[in-house]
Amino acid sequence: MAHAITQTCCSDATCVAVCPVNCIHPAPGEPAFGGTEMLYIDPATCIDCGACVDACPVDAIFPVEDLPAGQREYAEINADYFAGAEPPVAEDGPNFHRWQDPEFDRVLPADFAPIRVAVVGTGPAGMYAVEDLLLHTGAEVTLIDRLPVAGGLVRYGVAPDHPATKRVGEAFARFHTHPRVRMVLGLKVGEDVTAAELAAHHDAVIYAVGASGDRRLGVPGEDLPGAVAATSFVAWYNGHPDVAPDAVDLSTERVVVVGNGNVAIDVARILVADPDDLAGTDIADHALQALRGSNVRELLLLGRRGPEDAAYTRSELLALTHLRGVGLAVDDHDPRTAAAIEAAGPRDKAALLRDVPRVSVDWAHPPPAGRRIVFRFHSAPVEITGTGAVQGVRVTGPSGETEIRAGLLLRAIGYRGAAIPGLPFDEATGTIPNTDGRVAGLPGTYVVGWIKRGPTGGIGANRACAAETVGALLDDAVHGRLPAPELPAKAFHRLARRRNRDIVDARGLAAIDRAEVARGGRIGRPRSKLVSVPEMVAASKRRLRRPV
């Protein structure tokens, strides 16, 4: 019985390394690796050993006969990837498909003096870097985050109805209590301490701060109440302390989401999903309550280009077809849309819309009864309209401009990195200028993840990104290019405590986790997130009482 990889695939290729028969592709070293939406298992060569299941950090692999409801299409999706394709050709011997030993695997701790490394950011990019440092060197790591909790986009970016994807955080959490890790949570680099002070206490500093900002549309009316960045909406339903619980008004019947990426799909799905289905997740309590009282019945996904160019993945689009009580439709205002759908090949995303009804919509009227998601392609917003708040959006189309009535507009057109005081920043790309992770002009300073390469790639893409950065750092260590720290390790922790008395360490983080799980248990949910910094800090100080 063959296995299949499903929707939650993170593409970090951990499964590839353990497969004894080379049946998972594209693999590292193959031209398509990193360029496909997910990895695939060849049913013709899979021997049902289950090694990949044990290795998968996000529970994305199942025996074909045991595929969960809503994911049975993945048996065919995996098989289709190999249909008519030539077997992958090893470029450098029979085992080239496996993870090649990164450069840092060829470096021994004895090749350089013990080093202290600060990692700023506890999301996937930072934690892959921490993993490489701890498993392959004797480095001591200071793990820093501006919030009192760890996780980054795993906690605050992954949709709550994707619990399997969130489980990658459990794999990272095992490093929080590692004997060579000191956690300093709730410390803001650039505010509480400067980048220069951080560098003065460590041999090297790796910034893994992600891309927390968002891109703007640049149209009139964008600052009206009710025009919200999708990044803020995602943070709202995930309980991020930067976004107030009452920041989103769901009194409107129609919501327009500008964008056709996975974030746009996520926010659309959450807005029309049955709240009872979300109650079994870690969605923020205030968001669940708001969704229970929501008037939203129609979600319009607005795409500037056609369905053949949509940025969402096949797996996220497929998930929409399984939403209970939610219909899908395609606005047929532009003949190019139907033509692209009909011309799509079996592997093309547009082909998944072939069975979706095409409808003619009068956007000046309220939506029909029921809940639905409508795709409208070849439409670009030119103005957000309203007096005192969003009341609609004007879009361009083949027959001119159309006004769409809506009381909430979410722009989901991309994330953007933010500058850190004391570090260079490229305004055009929203990244810190670097070469292989080395920050330009600052020896001993490195970047990883979205702040390094821009907001592209999912969780697994950070694994190779981190390997490159850590490899550059260790190469610098071996060749004596790291500036020696000016102050001892304990001095930094004293400095951090002086600047912020509410620093949370690993024990405090564990106390926050216990508090959230206990809160959730009292209301029949897996977790009830603390959503303000004072609440988190207070919970971190509640240690377990010793038995008398």
VOFI-11116 format. One record per residue (C-alpha): residue in one letter; z, x, y; residue number from 1. Coordinates in Angstrom, 1 decimal, always signed. Layout:
REC|res|up|east|north|n
REC|A|Z|X|Y|NUM
...
//
This chain:
REC|res|up|east|north|n
REC|M|+0.0|+0.0|+0.0|1
REC|A|-1.1|+1.6|+3.3|2
REC|H|+0.9|+1.7|+6.5|3
REC|A|-0.2|+0.7|+9.9|4
REC|I|+0.8|+1.8|+13.4|5
REC|T|+1.5|-1.1|+15.8|6
REC|Q|+2.0|-2.1|+19.4|7
REC|T|+5.0|+0.1|+20.3|8
REC|C|+3.3|+3.4|+19.4|9
REC|C|+4.4|+6.1|+21.8|10
REC|S|+1.8|+8.7|+20.7|11
REC|D|+4.2|+11.6|+20.8|12
REC|A|+2.8|+12.6|+17.3|13
REC|T|+6.1|+13.1|+15.6|14
REC|C|+4.6|+11.1|+12.7|15
REC|V|+1.6|+13.5|+12.5|16
REC|A|+3.9|+16.5|+11.8|17
REC|V|+5.5|+14.9|+8.7|18
REC|C|+2.4|+13.3|+7.1|19
REC|P|+1.5|+15.2|+3.9|20
REC|V|-2.0|+14.0|+3.6|21
REC|N|-3.3|+14.2|+7.2|22
REC|C|-4.0|+10.5|+7.5|23
REC|I|-2.8|+9.9|+11.1|24
REC|H|-5.3|+10.5|+13.9|25
REC|P|-6.2|+11.5|+16.5|26
REC|A|-3.9|+14.4|+15.9|27
REC|P|-3.0|+17.4|+18.2|28
REC|G|-6.0|+19.8|+18.2|29
REC|E|-8.5|+17.0|+17.7|30
REC|P|-10.7|+16.2|+20.7|31
REC|A|-9.6|+12.6|+21.0|32
REC|F|-5.8|+13.4|+21.0|33
REC|G|-4.3|+12.1|+24.2|34
REC|G|-7.3|+10.0|+25.0|35
REC|T|-6.7|+7.0|+22.8|36
REC|E|-4.3|+4.1|+23.5|37
REC|M|-2.3|+4.8|+20.3|38
REC|L|-2.4|+6.7|+17.0|39
REC|Y|-3.9|+5.2|+13.8|40
REC|I|-3.3|+5.5|+10.1|41
REC|D|-6.4|+5.8|+7.8|42
REC|P|-5.8|+3.2|+5.0|43
REC|A|-8.2|+5.1|+2.7|44
REC|T|-6.0|+8.2|+2.6|45
REC|C|-2.5|+6.9|+3.2|46
REC|I|-0.3|+7.4|+0.1|47
REC|D|+2.6|+5.1|+1.2|48
REC|C|+5.1|+7.9|+1.2|49
REC|G|+7.0|+6.5|+4.2|50
REC|A|+7.6|+9.8|+5.9|51
REC|C|+6.0|+8.6|+9.1|52
REC|V|+8.2|+5.5|+9.2|53
REC|D|+11.3|+7.7|+9.1|54
REC|A|+10.0|+10.0|+11.8|55
REC|C|+8.8|+7.3|+14.2|56
REC|P|+11.2|+7.2|+17.2|57
REC|V|+10.1|+3.7|+18.3|58
REC|D|+9.8|+1.7|+15.0|59
REC|A|+6.0|+1.3|+15.3|60
REC|I|+5.0|+1.9|+11.7|61
REC|F|+5.1|-0.7|+8.9|62
REC|P|+3.6|-1.2|+5.5|63
REC|V|+0.6|-3.4|+6.0|64
REC|E|+2.0|-6.1|+3.7|65
REC|D|+5.2|-6.2|+5.8|66
REC|L|+3.7|-6.3|+9.3|67
REC|P|+5.8|-8.6|+11.5|68
REC|A|+4.3|-11.9|+12.7|69
REC|G|+2.3|-11.2|+15.9|70
REC|Q|+1.3|-7.7|+14.7|71
REC|R|-0.8|-8.4|+11.6|72
REC|E|-3.9|-7.6|+13.6|73
REC|Y|-2.9|-4.0|+13.5|74
REC|A|-3.9|-3.6|+9.9|75
REC|E|-7.5|-4.3|+11.0|76
REC|I|-7.1|-2.3|+14.2|77
REC|N|-6.0|+0.8|+12.3|78
REC|A|-8.8|+0.4|+9.7|79
REC|D|-11.4|-0.2|+12.5|80
REC|Y|-10.6|+3.1|+14.1|81
REC|F|-11.9|+4.9|+11.0|82
REC|A|-14.8|+2.6|+10.1|83
REC|G|-18.1|+4.5|+10.1|84
REC|A|-16.4|+7.6|+11.5|85
REC|E|-16.8|+11.1|+10.1|86
REC|P|-13.5|+12.6|+8.8|87
REC|P|-11.8|+14.8|+11.4|88
REC|V|-12.9|+18.4|+11.1|89
REC|A|-10.2|+21.0|+11.3|90
REC|E|-11.1|+23.5|+14.0|91
REC|D|-8.8|+26.3|+12.9|92
REC|G|-8.0|+26.1|+9.2|93
REC|P|-6.7|+23.3|+7.0|94
REC|N|-3.5|+22.6|+8.9|95
REC|F|-4.8|+22.6|+12.4|96
REC|H|-4.2|+18.9|+12.6|97
REC|R|-0.4|+19.6|+12.6|98
REC|W|+1.6|+20.3|+15.7|99
REC|Q|+0.8|+23.9|+16.6|100
REC|D|+3.8|+26.0|+17.2|101
REC|P|+4.3|+25.9|+21.0|102
REC|E|+4.5|+29.2|+22.7|103
REC|F|+8.3|+28.9|+23.1|104
REC|D|+8.6|+28.8|+19.3|105
REC|R|+7.5|+32.4|+19.3|106
REC|V|+10.3|+33.3|+21.7|107
REC|L|+13.7|+34.4|+20.3|108
REC|P|+16.9|+33.9|+22.3|109
REC|A|+17.4|+37.7|+21.9|110
REC|D|+14.2|+38.2|+23.9|111
REC|F|+16.0|+37.4|+27.2|112
REC|A|+19.6|+37.1|+28.5|113
REC|P|+21.3|+33.7|+28.1|114
REC|I|+20.1|+31.4|+30.8|115
REC|R|+21.5|+28.3|+32.6|116
REC|V|+18.9|+25.5|+33.3|117
REC|A|+19.4|+22.4|+35.4|118
REC|V|+17.3|+19.4|+34.4|119
REC|V|+17.1|+16.8|+37.1|120
REC|G|+16.2|+13.4|+35.6|121
REC|T|+17.3|+11.8|+32.3|122
REC|G|+14.1|+9.9|+31.4|123
REC|P|+11.7|+10.8|+28.6|124
REC|A|+10.1|+13.8|+30.5|125
REC|G|+13.5|+15.4|+31.2|126
REC|M|+14.9|+14.7|+27.7|127
REC|Y|+11.9|+16.2|+25.9|128
REC|A|+12.4|+19.3|+28.0|129
REC|V|+16.1|+19.3|+27.1|130
REC|E|+15.3|+18.9|+23.5|131
REC|D|+13.0|+21.9|+23.5|132
REC|L|+15.6|+24.0|+25.4|133
REC|L|+18.4|+23.1|+23.0|134
REC|L|+16.4|+23.4|+19.7|135
REC|H|+14.5|+26.6|+20.5|136
REC|T|+16.8|+28.6|+22.8|137
REC|G|+20.5|+29.2|+23.5|138
REC|A|+20.2|+27.9|+27.0|139
REC|E|+23.0|+26.0|+28.6|140
REC|V|+21.8|+22.8|+30.3|141
REC|T|+23.1|+20.9|+33.3|142
REC|L|+21.7|+17.4|+33.0|143
REC|I|+21.6|+15.6|+36.4|144
REC|D|+20.7|+12.1|+37.4|145
REC|R|+21.1|+10.3|+40.7|146
REC|L|+22.4|+7.2|+38.9|147
REC|P|+25.7|+7.0|+37.0|148
REC|V|+23.8|+6.2|+33.8|149
REC|A|+21.1|+8.0|+31.8|150
REC|G|+17.7|+6.8|+30.6|151
REC|G|+15.3|+6.7|+33.5|152
REC|L|+12.3|+4.6|+32.7|153
REC|V|+13.5|+3.9|+29.2|154
REC|R|+16.4|+1.9|+30.7|155
REC|Y|+14.7|+0.7|+33.9|156
REC|G|+11.0|+0.7|+33.2|157
REC|V|+10.4|-0.5|+29.6|158
REC|A|+10.2|-4.3|+29.4|159
REC|P|+13.3|-5.8|+27.8|160
REC|D|+11.2|-7.7|+25.2|161
REC|H|+10.1|-4.3|+23.9|162
REC|P|+13.3|-3.2|+22.3|163
REC|A|+11.6|-1.0|+19.7|164
REC|T|+10.2|+1.2|+22.6|165
REC|K|+13.7|+1.4|+24.1|166
REC|R|+15.0|+2.9|+20.9|167
REC|V|+13.5|+6.3|+21.8|168
REC|G|+16.5|+6.4|+24.2|169
REC|E|+18.8|+6.6|+21.1|170
REC|A|+17.0|+9.7|+20.0|171
REC|F|+17.5|+11.3|+23.4|172
REC|A|+21.1|+10.2|+23.6|173
REC|R|+22.1|+12.6|+20.8|174
REC|F|+21.7|+15.5|+23.3|175
REC|H|+24.1|+13.9|+25.8|176
REC|T|+27.1|+15.3|+23.9|177
REC|H|+25.5|+18.5|+22.8|178
REC|P|+28.0|+21.4|+23.2|179
REC|R|+25.6|+23.3|+25.5|180
REC|V|+25.0|+20.2|+27.8|181
REC|R|+27.0|+19.2|+30.8|182
REC|M|+26.1|+15.8|+32.2|183
REC|V|+26.4|+15.3|+36.0|184
REC|L|+25.4|+11.7|+36.6|185
REC|G|+25.5|+10.0|+40.0|186
REC|L|+24.6|+13.2|+41.9|187
REC|K|+21.7|+13.0|+44.3|188
REC|V|+19.7|+16.2|+44.7|189
REC|G|+18.5|+16.3|+48.3|190
REC|E|+21.5|+14.4|+49.5|191
REC|D|+24.7|+15.4|+47.7|192
REC|V|+23.4|+18.9|+46.9|193
REC|T|+20.3|+20.7|+48.2|194
REC|A|+17.5|+22.1|+46.0|195
REC|A|+18.5|+25.5|+47.2|196
REC|E|+22.2|+25.0|+46.1|197
REC|L|+21.0|+23.8|+42.7|198
REC|A|+18.8|+26.9|+42.3|199
REC|A|+21.6|+29.2|+43.4|200
REC|H|+23.8|+28.1|+40.5|201
REC|H|+21.1|+28.2|+37.8|202
REC|D|+18.5|+30.6|+36.4|203
REC|A|+16.0|+27.8|+36.4|204
REC|V|+15.7|+24.2|+37.6|205
REC|I|+13.3|+21.6|+36.0|206
REC|Y|+12.6|+18.4|+38.1|207
REC|A|+11.8|+15.4|+35.9|208
REC|V|+12.3|+12.8|+38.6|209
REC|G|+9.3|+10.6|+37.8|210
REC|A|+7.4|+8.5|+40.2|211
REC|S|+9.7|+5.8|+41.5|212
REC|G|+7.5|+4.7|+44.5|213
REC|D|+4.5|+2.4|+44.5|214
REC|R|+1.0|+2.3|+45.9|215
REC|R|+0.2|-0.2|+48.6|216
REC|L|-2.8|-2.5|+49.0|217
REC|G|-3.4|-1.7|+52.6|218
REC|V|-4.2|-5.3|+53.6|219
REC|P|-2.8|-7.6|+56.3|220
REC|G|+0.3|-9.5|+55.3|221
REC|E|+1.5|-7.0|+52.8|222
REC|D|+4.9|-6.9|+54.4|223
REC|L|+5.5|-10.7|+54.3|224
REC|P|+8.5|-11.9|+52.4|225
REC|G|+7.2|-12.7|+48.9|226
REC|A|+4.9|-9.8|+48.7|227
REC|V|+6.7|-7.5|+46.3|228
REC|A|+5.9|-4.2|+44.5|229
REC|A|+5.7|-4.7|+40.8|230
REC|T|+7.9|-1.6|+40.5|231
REC|S|+10.7|-3.5|+42.4|232
REC|F|+10.2|-6.5|+40.2|233
REC|V|+10.4|-4.4|+37.0|234
REC|A|+13.6|-2.8|+38.4|235
REC|W|+15.0|-6.3|+39.2|236
REC|Y|+14.6|-7.7|+35.7|237
REC|N|+15.9|-4.4|+34.2|238
REC|G|+19.1|-4.4|+36.4|239
REC|H|+18.4|-1.4|+38.5|240
REC|P|+21.1|-0.9|+41.2|241
REC|D|+18.5|-0.2|+43.9|242
REC|V|+17.2|-3.8|+43.7|243
REC|A|+19.6|-6.7|+44.7|244
REC|P|+20.1|-9.5|+42.1|245
REC|D|+18.7|-12.1|+44.6|246
REC|A|+15.7|-10.0|+45.6|247
REC|V|+13.1|-12.2|+43.8|248
REC|D|+12.4|-15.9|+44.6|249
REC|L|+10.9|-17.8|+41.7|250
REC|S|+10.6|-21.2|+43.4|251
REC|T|+6.8|-21.0|+43.6|252
REC|E|+4.6|-22.6|+40.9|253
REC|R|+1.9|-19.8|+41.0|254
REC|V|+2.3|-16.1|+41.1|255
REC|V|-0.6|-13.6|+41.8|256
REC|V|-0.3|-10.2|+40.2|257
REC|V|-2.8|-7.7|+41.7|258
REC|G|-3.7|-5.2|+39.0|259
REC|N|-4.9|-5.0|+35.4|260
REC|G|-2.7|-2.3|+33.9|261
REC|N|+0.2|-2.5|+31.4|262
REC|V|+2.7|-3.0|+34.2|263
REC|A|+0.8|-6.1|+35.4|264
REC|I|+0.8|-7.4|+31.9|265
REC|D|+4.5|-6.8|+31.5|266
REC|V|+5.4|-8.7|+34.7|267
REC|A|+3.1|-11.6|+33.8|268
REC|R|+4.6|-11.8|+30.3|269
REC|I|+8.2|-11.8|+31.6|270
REC|L|+7.5|-14.5|+34.2|271
REC|V|+6.0|-17.0|+31.8|272
REC|A|+8.0|-16.1|+28.6|273
REC|D|+10.5|-18.6|+27.2|274
REC|P|+13.9|-17.5|+28.6|275
REC|D|+15.5|-18.3|+25.3|276
REC|D|+13.3|-15.5|+23.8|277
REC|L|+14.5|-13.1|+26.5|278
REC|A|+18.2|-14.0|+25.9|279
REC|G|+18.2|-11.7|+22.9|280
REC|T|+17.2|-8.7|+24.9|281
REC|D|+19.0|-6.5|+27.5|282
REC|I|+17.3|-8.2|+30.5|283
REC|A|+19.6|-8.3|+33.5|284
REC|D|+21.9|-11.4|+33.5|285
REC|H|+20.7|-12.3|+37.0|286
REC|A|+17.1|-12.1|+36.0|287
REC|L|+17.6|-14.3|+32.9|288
REC|Q|+19.4|-16.9|+35.1|289
REC|A|+16.6|-16.9|+37.6|290
REC|L|+14.0|-17.3|+34.9|291
REC|R|+15.8|-20.2|+33.4|292
REC|G|+15.6|-22.0|+36.8|293
REC|S|+12.1|-20.7|+37.6|294
REC|N|+9.3|-23.0|+38.8|295
REC|V|+6.6|-20.5|+37.9|296
REC|R|+4.0|-22.1|+35.6|297
REC|E|+0.9|-20.0|+36.3|298
REC|L|+0.3|-16.3|+36.5|299
REC|L|-3.0|-15.1|+38.0|300
REC|L|-3.9|-11.5|+37.1|301
REC|L|-6.3|-10.2|+39.7|302
REC|G|-8.6|-7.4|+38.8|303
REC|R|-10.9|-5.6|+41.2|304
REC|R|-13.3|-4.6|+38.4|305
REC|G|-14.6|-6.3|+35.3|306
REC|P|-12.9|-6.8|+31.9|307
REC|E|-14.6|-3.7|+30.5|308
REC|D|-12.8|-1.5|+33.0|309
REC|A|-9.3|-3.1|+32.7|310
REC|A|-6.5|-0.5|+32.5|311
REC|Y|-4.2|-2.4|+30.1|312
REC|T|-4.2|-1.4|+26.5|313
REC|R|-5.4|-3.6|+23.6|314
REC|S|-1.9|-3.9|+22.2|315
REC|E|-0.5|-5.3|+25.4|316
REC|L|-3.3|-7.8|+25.7|317
REC|L|-2.8|-8.8|+22.1|318
REC|A|+0.9|-9.4|+22.8|319
REC|L|-0.1|-12.1|+25.3|320
REC|T|-1.9|-14.1|+22.7|321
REC|H|+1.4|-14.5|+20.8|322
REC|L|+3.5|-15.9|+23.7|323
REC|R|+5.1|-19.1|+22.6|324
REC|G|+3.9|-22.1|+24.6|325
REC|V|+1.7|-20.0|+27.0|326
REC|G|-2.0|-20.5|+27.3|327
REC|L|-4.6|-17.8|+28.3|328
REC|A|-7.7|-18.4|+30.4|329
REC|V|-10.4|-16.5|+32.1|330
REC|D|-11.7|-17.6|+35.6|331
REC|D|-15.5|-17.9|+35.2|332
REC|H|-16.2|-17.5|+38.9|333
REC|D|-18.4|-14.4|+38.4|334
REC|P|-21.2|-14.3|+35.7|335
REC|R|-20.6|-10.6|+35.2|336
REC|T|-17.3|-11.4|+33.5|337
REC|A|-18.8|-13.5|+30.7|338
REC|A|-21.6|-11.0|+30.3|339
REC|A|-19.2|-8.1|+29.8|340
REC|I|-17.1|-10.1|+27.3|341
REC|E|-20.0|-11.1|+25.2|342
REC|A|-21.5|-7.6|+25.2|343
REC|A|-18.2|-5.9|+24.2|344
REC|G|-18.1|-4.1|+20.9|345
REC|P|-15.4|-4.6|+18.3|346
REC|R|-13.2|-1.7|+19.6|347
REC|D|-13.6|-2.7|+23.3|348
REC|K|-10.7|-4.5|+25.0|349
REC|A|-13.0|-7.0|+26.5|350
REC|A|-13.8|-8.3|+23.0|351
REC|L|-10.3|-9.6|+22.8|352
REC|L|-11.1|-12.1|+25.5|353
REC|R|-14.0|-13.6|+23.6|354
REC|D|-12.0|-16.5|+22.2|355
REC|V|-10.1|-17.1|+25.5|356
REC|P|-11.2|-20.3|+27.3|357
REC|R|-13.3|-19.7|+30.4|358
REC|V|-12.3|-22.1|+33.2|359
REC|S|-13.4|-23.1|+36.7|360
REC|V|-10.3|-23.2|+38.9|361
REC|D|-9.7|-24.8|+42.3|362
REC|W|-7.2|-22.4|+43.6|363
REC|A|-6.4|-24.6|+46.6|364
REC|H|-4.6|-27.0|+44.3|365
REC|P|-1.3|-26.6|+42.3|366
REC|P|-1.6|-25.3|+38.7|367
REC|P|-1.9|-27.8|+35.8|368
REC|A|+0.9|-28.8|+33.6|369
REC|G|+2.2|-26.2|+31.1|370
REC|R|+2.4|-22.4|+31.4|371
REC|R|-0.6|-20.2|+31.4|372
REC|I|-1.9|-16.7|+32.4|373
REC|V|-5.4|-16.6|+34.0|374
REC|F|-7.5|-13.5|+34.3|375
REC|R|-9.8|-13.3|+37.3|376
REC|F|-12.0|-10.2|+37.5|377
REC|H|-14.3|-8.8|+40.2|378
REC|S|-11.9|-9.9|+42.9|379
REC|A|-10.2|-7.8|+45.5|380
REC|P|-7.5|-9.0|+47.9|381
REC|V|-8.4|-8.7|+51.6|382
REC|E|-5.4|-10.5|+53.1|383
REC|I|-2.1|-11.9|+52.1|384
REC|T|-1.6|-15.1|+54.1|385
REC|G|+1.4|-17.1|+55.2|386
REC|T|+3.6|-17.9|+58.1|387
REC|G|+7.0|-16.3|+57.7|388
REC|A|+6.4|-15.9|+53.9|389
REC|V|+3.6|-15.5|+51.4|390
REC|Q|+1.6|-18.7|+51.0|391
REC|G|-1.6|-17.3|+49.5|392
REC|V|-4.0|-14.5|+49.2|393
REC|R|-7.7|-14.2|+50.3|394
REC|V|-9.9|-12.5|+47.8|395
REC|T|-13.5|-11.4|+47.8|396
REC|G|-16.0|-12.6|+45.2|397
REC|P|-19.7|-13.0|+44.5|398
REC|S|-19.9|-16.1|+46.6|399
REC|G|-17.8|-14.9|+49.5|400
REC|E|-14.1|-15.2|+50.1|401
REC|T|-11.7|-17.5|+48.2|402
REC|E|-8.1|-18.5|+49.2|403
REC|I|-5.7|-18.7|+46.4|404
REC|R|-2.5|-20.6|+47.0|405
REC|A|+0.6|-18.8|+45.7|406
REC|G|+4.2|-18.2|+46.9|407
REC|L|+4.7|-14.8|+45.3|408
REC|L|+2.4|-11.8|+45.1|409
REC|L|+3.2|-8.7|+43.0|410
REC|R|+1.2|-5.6|+43.5|411
REC|A|+0.9|-3.6|+40.3|412
REC|I|-1.7|-1.0|+41.3|413
REC|G|+0.3|+2.2|+40.3|414
REC|Y|+3.4|+4.2|+40.7|415
REC|R|+3.8|+7.1|+43.2|416
REC|G|+6.1|+10.1|+43.3|417
REC|A|+8.4|+10.8|+46.2|418
REC|A|+9.1|+14.0|+48.0|419
REC|I|+12.4|+16.0|+47.4|420
REC|P|+13.8|+17.8|+50.4|421
REC|G|+13.3|+21.5|+50.0|422
REC|L|+10.4|+21.3|+47.6|423
REC|P|+6.7|+21.3|+48.3|424
REC|F|+4.9|+17.9|+48.0|425
REC|D|+1.3|+16.8|+47.8|426
REC|E|+1.0|+13.6|+49.8|427
REC|A|-2.5|+12.9|+48.4|428
REC|T|-1.4|+12.9|+44.7|429
REC|G|+2.3|+12.1|+45.1|430
REC|T|+3.2|+15.1|+43.0|431
REC|I|+4.9|+18.5|+43.4|432
REC|P|+2.2|+21.2|+43.4|433
REC|N|+2.5|+23.3|+40.2|434
REC|T|+0.6|+25.4|+37.7|435
REC|D|+1.5|+24.7|+34.1|436
REC|G|+4.8|+23.3|+35.4|437
REC|R|+5.7|+26.2|+37.7|438
REC|V|+6.3|+24.9|+41.2|439
REC|A|+4.1|+26.8|+43.8|440
REC|G|+6.0|+29.3|+45.8|441
REC|L|+9.4|+28.8|+44.2|442
REC|P|+10.1|+31.1|+41.2|443
REC|G|+12.5|+29.6|+38.7|444
REC|T|+11.6|+26.0|+39.8|445
REC|Y|+9.6|+23.8|+37.4|446
REC|V|+8.4|+20.2|+37.1|447
REC|V|+7.7|+17.9|+34.2|448
REC|G|+6.4|+14.3|+33.7|449
REC|W|+4.9|+12.1|+36.4|450
REC|I|+6.1|+14.2|+39.3|451
REC|K|+4.1|+17.0|+37.7|452
REC|R|+0.9|+15.3|+36.6|453
REC|G|+0.9|+12.0|+38.4|454
REC|P|+1.8|+8.5|+36.9|455
REC|T|-0.4|+8.7|+33.8|456
REC|G|+0.5|+8.5|+30.2|457
REC|G|+3.3|+6.8|+28.3|458
REC|I|+6.5|+8.1|+26.8|459
REC|G|+4.9|+10.3|+24.2|460
REC|A|+2.6|+12.1|+26.7|461
REC|N|+5.7|+13.7|+28.0|462
REC|R|+6.3|+15.6|+24.8|463
REC|A|+3.3|+17.9|+25.3|464
REC|C|+3.9|+18.0|+29.0|465
REC|A|+7.5|+19.2|+28.5|466
REC|A|+6.4|+21.8|+25.9|467
REC|E|+4.0|+23.3|+28.5|468
REC|T|+6.7|+23.5|+31.2|469
REC|V|+9.4|+24.9|+28.9|470
REC|G|+6.9|+27.4|+27.5|471
REC|A|+6.1|+28.6|+31.1|472
REC|L|+9.9|+28.8|+31.9|473
REC|L|+10.6|+30.9|+28.8|474
REC|D|+7.6|+33.1|+29.4|475
REC|D|+9.1|+33.8|+32.8|476
REC|A|+12.5|+34.5|+31.3|477
REC|V|+11.0|+37.0|+28.8|478
REC|H|+9.2|+38.8|+31.5|479
REC|G|+12.1|+38.9|+33.9|480
REC|R|+10.6|+36.6|+36.5|481
REC|L|+13.6|+34.2|+36.8|482
REC|P|+15.8|+34.8|+39.8|483
REC|A|+19.4|+35.5|+38.8|484
REC|P|+21.8|+32.8|+39.8|485
REC|E|+24.1|+33.7|+42.7|486
REC|L|+27.1|+31.8|+41.5|487
REC|P|+28.8|+31.1|+38.2|488
REC|A|+28.3|+27.9|+36.1|489
REC|K|+31.7|+26.4|+36.8|490
REC|A|+31.1|+26.8|+40.6|491
REC|F|+28.3|+24.2|+40.4|492
REC|H|+30.5|+21.6|+38.8|493
REC|R|+33.2|+22.1|+41.3|494
REC|L|+30.6|+21.8|+44.1|495
REC|A|+29.3|+18.5|+42.6|496
REC|R|+32.8|+17.1|+42.4|497
REC|R|+33.5|+18.0|+46.0|498
REC|R|+30.3|+16.3|+47.2|499
REC|N|+30.7|+13.2|+45.1|500
REC|R|+34.1|+12.2|+43.6|501
REC|D|+32.4|+9.6|+41.4|502
REC|I|+30.5|+11.9|+39.1|503
REC|V|+30.1|+10.5|+35.6|504
REC|D|+30.1|+12.9|+32.6|505
REC|A|+29.2|+12.2|+28.9|506
REC|R|+32.5|+10.5|+28.2|507
REC|G|+32.1|+8.3|+31.2|508
REC|L|+28.5|+7.4|+30.1|509
REC|A|+29.9|+6.4|+26.7|510
REC|A|+32.5|+4.2|+28.4|511
REC|I|+29.7|+2.5|+30.4|512
REC|D|+27.8|+1.9|+27.2|513
REC|R|+30.9|+0.3|+25.5|514
REC|A|+31.5|-1.9|+28.5|515
REC|E|+27.9|-3.2|+28.6|516
REC|V|+27.9|-3.9|+24.8|517
REC|A|+31.3|-5.7|+25.1|518
REC|R|+30.1|-7.8|+28.0|519
REC|G|+27.0|-8.8|+26.1|520
REC|G|+29.0|-9.7|+23.0|521
REC|R|+31.1|-12.1|+24.9|522
REC|I|+28.1|-14.2|+25.9|523
REC|G|+26.1|-13.7|+22.7|524
REC|R|+23.7|-11.0|+23.9|525
REC|P|+23.2|-7.5|+22.7|526
REC|R|+24.1|-6.0|+26.1|527
REC|S|+24.9|-7.2|+29.6|528
REC|K|+24.0|-4.4|+32.0|529
REC|L|+26.2|-3.4|+34.9|530
REC|V|+23.9|-3.6|+37.9|531
REC|S|+25.8|-1.9|+40.7|532
REC|V|+26.9|+1.7|+41.1|533
REC|P|+30.6|+0.8|+41.8|534
REC|E|+30.7|-1.3|+38.6|535
REC|M|+29.3|+1.6|+36.6|536
REC|V|+31.6|+4.1|+38.1|537
REC|A|+34.6|+1.8|+37.5|538
REC|A|+33.6|+1.3|+33.8|539
REC|S|+33.1|+5.1|+33.3|540
REC|K|+36.8|+5.6|+34.1|541
REC|R|+38.0|+3.3|+31.4|542
REC|R|+38.7|+5.7|+28.6|543
REC|L|+39.6|+4.6|+25.1|544
REC|R|+43.4|+4.3|+24.7|545
REC|R|+44.9|+6.5|+22.1|546
REC|P|+46.7|+4.6|+19.3|547
REC|V|+50.5|+4.6|+19.7|548
//
